[in-house]
Amino acid sequence: MRVLVACEFSGIVRDAFKARGHDAWSCDILPTEQPGNHIVGDVVGILSDGWDLMICHPPCTHLAVSGARWFKDKQQEQAQALEFVRTLLMAPIPKIALENPISVISTKVRKPDQIIQPWQFGHGETKATCLWLKNLPQIQPTDIVDGRESRIHKMPPSEDRWKERSRTFRGIAEAMAQQWG
């Protein structure tokens, strides 16, 4: 299966699908952190390239409710971010999963099909992650663990904080590859 992982620089989801024998590619405006099939550029230009499955991680900077206090000053940026989300969801790809934290996508586009947590997939942390699905089943928990630490939320300010917060947990990536691949 040809798998596109949109807006992923880490290679975590791409590599989980590759490990299961899929022709998996990541695409981001940033270079990949892990060597592998990666396209540096705007994903919109390759949406029609014959993918079977796309997992998208659009930037949440102007969407996540954690930044709601700045929404009034970011109306144009938020409108552009929502248009990008709609473009991804309407891509000519048979199966699509779009991932984002709790955000305005729920009220401006549609409600998510599912909300998952890292602790359902082997990581003792909390980070509510919404999934908007097209022709995919809800992902089933694979390893419910104790611990409900909000490490991601409590990260101190730093230059790379946004990068650290945006990475997909490996347990979630492996569950996606196992269940959707």
C-alpha positions, -999 to 999 in steps of 0.1 A, spaced: 0 0 0 12 35 -8 11 56 24 16 93 27 22 108 61 16 145 56 32 172 78 56 148 95 93 156 99 100 130 126 95 99 104 78 80 133 45 72 116 62 67 82 87 42 97 59 23 115 42 17 81 75 9 64 84 -17 90 52 -35 79 62 -36 43 43 -5 30 57 20 5 55 48 31 65 84 25 65 114 48 62 150 35 69 182 54 83 216 47 111 205 71 137 179 64 132 145 81 149 137 114 153 101 104 167 90 70 140 75 48 115 82 21 108 119 27 96 148 5 106 183 15 79 206 3 42 215 4 21 183 6 -8 199 -14 13 194 -46 14 156 -42 -21 148 -29 -31 134 -63 -1 111 -67 -19 78 -63 -18 73 -25 -39 46 -8 -38 60 27 -29 94 41 -23 102 77 -21 140 82 -7 160 111 -15 196 101 2 222 122 -20 231 152 -5 265 160 -36 284 149 -61 256 156 -55 241 191 -77 255 218 -47 257 241 -39 289 221 -75 302 222 -65 335 240 -47 345 208 -75 336 183 -88 371 181 -54 383 168 -50 353 144 -82 352 124 -65 352 90 -40 326 100 -67 304 115 -88 307 84 -58 296 63 -51 267 87 -87 256 85 -87 257 47 -55 235 47 -74 210 69 -103 210 45 -79 205 16 -64 175 33 -97 159 43 -110 163 7 -79 149 -9 -85 122 -36 -71 95 -14 -94 66 -4 -84 64 33 -75 94 54 -68 100 91 -63 136 102 -48 140 137 -48 172 158 -52 181 195 -85 195 208 -91 223 183 -115 245 164 -116 219 137 -143 203 158 -166 234 155 -154 249 122 -152 217 101 -167 187 119 -165 168 151 -137 142 154 -145 105 149 -124 96 179 -103 110 207 -73 89 218 -47 91 246 -11 80 247 -18 58 278 -40 36 256 -10 27 235 18 20 261 28 56 271 19 67 307 10 102 296 -20 123 287 -24 142 254 -59 142 240 -56 136 203 -85 139 179 -88 118 148 -110 127 118 -114 95 97 -124 88 61 -130 51 53 -110 39 83 -122 22 115 -116 38 149 -82 28 162 -83 3 191 -62 6 222 -32 -18 222 -16 -14 256 -34 5 283 -9 15 310 -10 32 344 2 67 347 -15 99 336 13 124 335 8 155 313 44 157 304 37 173 270 15 200 285 41 208 312 71 212 289 90 243 297 95 270 270 123 263 246 132 269 210 122 233 200 92 229 223 68 229 193 88 201 178 88 180 209 50 185 214 42 176 178 58 142 176 35 112 174 40 86 202 55 54 188 28 32 203 1 52 185 21 51 152 25 13 156 -12 9 162 -20 29 131 3 8 110 -10 -25 125 -47 -16 123 -49 6 92 -21 -10 72 
